Amino acid sequence: MKRYQIYLNPQSVKMIDTFQKESKLSRSLIIRLAIDSLAQNLIAALPEKTPIPGALDPLVGLLRDAKLEKRDIVESIDDIYLKD
């Protein structure tokens, strides 16, 4: 996973924070989930033969990025997604 800095609309942040309080999910996790969902919808809208640079099965990408060293896979995924 790579870190990016973005600017967000204050109204969107308020809505995310409201959802965060109810769901007990972190703001960053909610934003990642929203971007992942948008990315999947954008890819689905492309013609079938359009190459997508770096597109991998999400689990393969997580495993590659986690650089596992005899650790439980669930623990590694939590490390990736829950670091804020």
Residue, then its C-alpha position, 0 to 999 in steps of 0.5 A: m500500500k502506498r500513502y497519498q495526500i488528498y484534499l477532501n470536500p468538508q461536507s464529504v468529511k462530515m458525512i464520512d465522520t458521521f458514518q465512522k461514529e456509527s460503524k466504528l470503522s476508521r475514517s481512512l478505512i472508509i475512504r479506502l473502501a470507497i476508492d476501491s469501490l469506485a476503482q472497480n466501477l471505473i474498470a467495469a465501465l472500460p471496454e473488455k480489452t483495455p489493458i489496466p496497468g498493474a491490475l492484479d487480483p486484490l489478494v495477490g496484491l495484498l500478499r505481495d505488499a505484505k512481504l509475509e514472513k511466516r505470519d498469519i495471513v489475517e494478521s498481515i491484512d489487518d496490519i495493512y488496512l488498520k495502520d493509520 
